[in-house]
């Protein structure tokens, strides 16, 4: 479910610049019924080159559930990552 920014406080729970992971995260949040904002998704759509990170933000009441749901998202998809061991995806924690 997409979110209207004007009503409540949002918290970033996951960030990714990978189109495949963004699609998976959207699907997982939608399936769980969590209202979210995919901040920066417009840029991913305009420039499909995995260059712009998308921040997934949820309402404060859904933060714990969303983080638990997304904690293993990178293990759910096969990712070709650089050999330097760094990942462009971040799981947000307080």
C-alpha positions in Angstrom: 0.0 0.0 0.0 1.4 3.3 -0.9 1.3 6.1 1.6 0.3 9.8 1.7 3.2 11.7 3.4 1.1 14.2 5.1 -0.5 12.3 8.0 1.9 10.6 10.3 5.6 10.1 11.1 7.5 7.7 8.9 10.6 5.7 9.7 13.0 4.2 7.2 13.2 0.4 7.6 15.1 -0.6 4.5 17.2 1.0 1.7 18.2 -0.5 -1.6 19.3 0.7 -5.0 18.7 -2.7 -6.6 15.5 -2.9 -8.7 15.0 -6.6 -8.0 15.2 -6.1 -4.3 13.0 -3.1 -4.4 10.3 -5.1 -6.2 10.6 -7.9 -3.6 10.4 -5.5 -0.6 7.3 -3.8 -2.1 5.7 -7.3 -2.6 6.5 -8.3 0.9 5.2 -5.1 2.5 2.0 -5.2 0.3 1.4 -8.9 1.2 1.8 -8.1 4.9 -0.7 -5.2 4.7 1.9 -2.7 5.8 1.4 0.9 4.6 4.7 2.3 3.2 6.3 5.0 1.2 9.0 4.0 -1.3 11.0 7.3 -1.2 13.0 7.7 -4.3 11.1 5.1 -6.3 10.3 7.7 -9.0 14.0 8.0 -9.8 14.3 4.2 -10.1 11.4 4.2 -12.6 12.9 7.0 -14.7 16.5 5.7 -14.7 16.4 1.9 -14.4 20.1 1.5 -13.7 20.2 0.6 -10.0 21.9 3.9 -9.3 19.4 5.6 -7.0 18.6 4.2 -3.6 14.9 3.7 -2.6 14.1 4.2 1.1 11.2 2.1 2.4 9.5 4.1 5.1 6.6 2.8 7.3 4.4 4.2 10.0 5.9 4.2 13.5 3.5 1.5 14.7 4.7 -0.9 11.9 8.4 -0.4 12.4 9.1 -3.6 14.4 7.0 -5.8 12.2 8.4 -4.4 9.0 12.0 -4.8 10.2 11.4 -8.4 11.2 9.8 -9.1 7.9 12.6 -7.6 5.9 15.6 -8.7 7.9 16.3 -11.7 5.6 15.3 -10.1 2.3 18.8 -10.3 0.8 18.9 -14.0 1.5 15.6 -14.4 -0.4 17.0 -13.3 -3.7 20.2 -14.2 -5.5 22.4 -11.0 -5.8 25.4 -10.5 -8.0 27.5 -8.3 -5.7 30.9 -6.7 -6.1 33.9 -8.8 -5.0 34.9 -6.1 -2.4 32.3 -7.6 0.0 30.3 -4.3 0.2 26.6 -4.2 -0.4 24.5 -1.3 -1.6 21.6 -2.4 0.5 21.0 -1.5 4.1 18.8 -2.8 6.8 17.9 0.2 9.0 18.2 -0.3 12.8 17.9 2.2 15.6 
